[in-house]
Amino acid sequence: MTTSARLVAAHPVKPMNAWRLERLRLTRSPRALALAGVYLLFGLLGPVMAKYMQDIIDRLGSGVQVVAPDPTPKDGLTNYISQVSQTGLVVVVVIAAGALNFDSRRGISTFLRTRVDDVWHLVAPRFTINAAAAVGAYTLGTLAAWYETALLLGSPPARVVIGGLICGSIYLVFAVAVTAASASIARSTLGTVGFALAMLAVLPILGLAAPLHPWLPSTLVSAPIALFGTSTMADFASAITVSLGATIGLLALATSRLRRREI
């Protein structure tokens, strides 16, 4: 037996499939590190900014006296949520778009499509793994913000943090589904990102109409902050239900359109 044969026998190669391919594509590239890094950075900086906001204002005030209220645990998490609901969401959409827009290059698209029985077997692993990565990064950032807030400003109630984490995670899963639907419309990654962010940006505008606000997925973005007040998880039941239903519908739409797409 040759040396190469012995090495193969000792370390057999794992069979490649769409799930393993997507997991390796995410973890053996800067994508996973960038996603986790953004959420962790804001999780650590948000409470610090809330704690020392008055000092920052005093140094940059240019002679104008501005008095910031004493920071509270709510301020620590609010700073975190306000940052990741914008920058973090964009990073999630960009990374998910790169995975779900497998038709952007004809050669790769043909290679992938001819190795599965149905396009759903390409959509499912890419949606699931990227949604899980987004939720994992959001969880990591939330835990960091929770720790820093407890250390600097006082410990926020666990039910508030956990409830907000659940709502924010459901919204991110919905956002990845929106990206999947956008990938079935646009052929380029840039176009997919543009469609997805435009669709997600429209929701808060629709939420300005009071009757629609409790039902929109975008309502879940502010849930971690609202739960500090008189709101409870029951107040977000409608938005959670719509988000989960819309996620399923968007995935079905994306799969249907991708099946009919000509390469």
C-alpha positions in Angstrom: 0.0 0.0 0.0 1.4 3.4 -1.0 1.8 6.3 1.4 -1.2 8.1 -0.2 -3.4 5.0 0.1 -2.5 4.6 3.8 -3.3 8.3 4.5 -6.7 7.9 2.8 -7.4 4.7 4.8 -6.5 6.4 8.1 -8.4 9.6 7.3 -11.3 8.7 5.0 -12.8 11.7 3.2 -16.2 12.7 4.3 -18.8 12.7 1.5 -19.7 16.1 0.3 -23.3 17.3 0.2 -25.1 20.6 0.0 -25.3 20.9 3.8 -21.6 20.3 4.5 -20.6 22.4 1.5 -22.5 25.4 2.9 -21.2 24.9 6.4 -17.6 24.8 5.1 -18.2 27.8 2.8 -19.4 29.8 5.8 -16.8 28.7 8.4 -13.7 28.4 6.2 -14.0 32.0 5.0 -14.1 35.4 6.7 -18.0 35.3 6.5 -18.6 33.7 9.9 -15.9 35.7 11.6 -17.2 39.0 10.2 -20.8 38.2 11.2 -19.9 37.2 14.7 -17.4 40.0 15.0 -19.9 42.7 14.2 -22.5 41.6 16.7 -19.9 41.0 19.4 -18.3 44.4 18.9 -21.6 46.2 19.2 -22.5 44.0 22.2 -19.4 45.1 24.0 -19.4 48.7 23.0 -23.1 49.5 23.4 -23.2 49.5 27.2 -19.8 51.3 27.4 -21.1 54.1 25.2 -24.2 54.4 27.4 -22.0 54.5 30.5 -19.7 57.2 29.3 -22.0 59.2 27.1 -21.8 62.2 29.3 -18.0 62.2 29.2 -18.1 61.9 25.4 -20.5 64.8 25.1 -18.4 67.0 27.4 -15.3 66.4 25.4 -17.0 67.0 22.0 -19.5 69.6 23.1 -17.5 72.6 21.7 -18.5 74.7 24.6 -22.2 73.8 24.4 -23.4 72.2 27.7 -25.5 69.2 27.2 -26.6 67.1 30.1 -27.4 63.4 29.4 -29.6 61.6 31.9 -28.0 59.0 34.1 -27.7 55.8 32.2 -29.8 52.7 33.1 -29.6 49.1 32.1 -32.2 49.8 29.4 -29.7 52.3 27.8 -27.0 49.7 27.5 -29.2 47.2 25.5 -30.8 50.0 23.6 -27.5 51.1 22.2 -26.7 47.6 21.2 -30.1 47.0 19.5 -30.0 50.4 17.6 -26.6 49.4 16.1 -27.2 45.8 15.1 -30.7 46.5 13.8 -29.0 48.5 11.0 -25.3 47.5 10.5 -25.8 43.9 11.8 -28.9 43.4 9.5 -27.0 44.6 6.5 -24.1 42.1 7.2 -26.6 39.3 7.6 -28.3 40.1 4.3 -25.0 40.5 2.4 -23.7 37.1 3.6 -27.0 35.3 3.0 -27.3 36.9 -0.5 -23.9 35.5 -1.4 -25.1 32.0 -0.4 -28.6 32.1 -1.9 -27.7 33.7 -5.2 -26.1 30.5 -6.6 -27.4 31.4 -10.1 -25.2 34.5 -10.3 -22.6 32.5 -12.3 -23.9 30.1 -14.9 -21.1 27.5 -14.6 -21.5 27.1 -10.8 -25.3 27.2 -11.1 -25.3 24.4 -13.7 -22.8 22.4 -11.6 -25.0 22.7 -8.5 -28.4 22.2 -10.1 -27.3 19.0 -11.9 -26.3 17.4 -8.6 -29.6 17.7 -6.8 -33.1 16.3 -7.6 -34.8 19.6 -6.8 -33.7 23.2 -6.3 -35.1 23.0 -2.7 -32.1 20.9 -1.8 -29.9 23.9 -2.6 -32.2 26.5 -1.0 -32.8 24.6 2.3 -29.2 24.3 3.5 -28.2 27.8 2.5 -31.3 29.3 4.2 -30.9 27.1 7.3 -27.2 27.5 7.9 -27.2 31.3 7.3 -30.2 31.8 9.4 -28.6 29.8 12.2 -25.4 31.8 11.8 -27.3 35.1 12.1 -29.2 33.9 15.2 -25.9 32.6 16.7 -24.1 35.9 16.1 -27.1 37.9 17.5 -27.1 35.7 20.6 -23.4 36.2 21.1 -23.8 39.9 20.8 -26.8 39.9 23.2 -24.9 37.9 25.8 -22.0 40.3 25.5 -24.3 43.3 25.9 -26.0 41.7 28.8 -22.7 41.1 30.6 -21.4 44.6 30.0 -24.7 46.1 31.0 -24.7 44.2 34.2 -21.1 45.1 34.9 -21.5 48.8 34.2 -25.1 49.8 34.6 -26.9 47.2 36.6 -28.4 43.8 35.7 -31.4 43.9 33.4 -34.2 41.4 34.1 -33.5 38.0 32.5 -37.0 37.8 31.1 -36.5 41.0 29.2 -33.2 39.9 27.7 -34.4 36.4 26.8 -37.7 37.7 25.4 -35.9 40.3 23.3 -33.5 37.6 22.1 -36.3 35.4 20.9 -38.0 38.2 19.1 -34.8 39.5 17.5 -33.9 36.0 16.4 -37.3 35.4 14.7 -36.9 38.6 12.8 -33.4 37.7 11.6 -34.7 34.3 10.3 -37.4 36.3 8.5 -34.8 38.6 7.0 -32.9 35.6 5.6 -36.1 34.3 4.0 -36.7 37.8 2.5 -33.1 37.5 1.0 -34.0 34.1 -0.4 -37.0 35.5 -2.1 -34.9 38.4 -3.4 -32.4 35.9 -4.8 -35.2 34.4 -6.9 -35.8 37.9 -8.4 -32.3 39.2 -9.0 -29.5 37.3 -10.5 -26.6 39.3 -9.0 -25.6 39.4 -5.4 -25.7 43.2 -5.4 -29.2 43.1 -6.8 -30.3 40.6 -4.2 -29.0 42.7 -1.4 -30.7 45.8 -2.8 -34.1 44.0 -3.1 -33.9 42.5 0.3 -32.9 45.7 2.1 -35.6 47.6 0.2 -38.3 45.1 1.3 -37.1 45.2 4.9 -37.0 49.0 4.9 -40.6 49.3 3.7 -41.9 47.4 6.8 -41.1 50.1 9.4 -42.7 52.7 7.1 -45.9 50.5 6.9 -45.7 50.2 10.7 -46.4 54.0 11.0 -50.0 53.0 10.4 -51.2 52.0 13.9 -53.5 49.1 12.9 -50.6 47.4 11.0 -47.8 47.9 13.5 -48.6 45.0 15.9 -48.7 42.6 12.9 -45.5 43.5 11.1 -42.2 41.5 11.5 -40.3 44.8 11.9 -42.1 45.3 15.2 -39.9 42.6 16.6 -36.8 44.7 16.2 -37.8 47.1 19.0 -39.2 44.3 21.2 -36.0 44.0 23.4 -36.4 47.7 24.3 -40.2 47.7 24.6 -40.1 44.8 27.0 -38.3 47.1 29.5 -41.6 48.9 29.8 -45.1 47.6 30.2 -45.0 45.4 27.1 -45.0 41.6 27.4 -44.2 38.8 25.0 -48.0 38.4 24.4 -48.0 41.9 22.8 -45.7 40.5 20.0 -47.6 37.3 19.4 -49.2 38.7 16.2 -45.8 39.8 14.8 -44.2 36.5 15.7 -47.0 34.6 14.0 -46.8 36.7 10.8 -43.0 36.5 10.7 -43.1 32.7 10.9 -45.9 32.4 8.4 -44.2 34.9 6.0 -40.9 33.0 6.4 -42.5 29.8 5.1 -44.3 31.6 2.4 -41.2 33.4 1.2 -39.2 30.2 1.1 -42.0 28.5 -0.9 -42.0 31.5 -3.3 -38.3 31.5 -3.7 -38.2 27.8 -4.4 -41.0 28.0 -6.9 -39.4 30.8 -8.8 -36.0 29.2 -8.8 -37.4 26.0 -10.2 -38.8 27.8 -13.2 -35.7 30.0 -13.8 -33.8 29.3 -17.0 -30.1 29.1 -16.6 
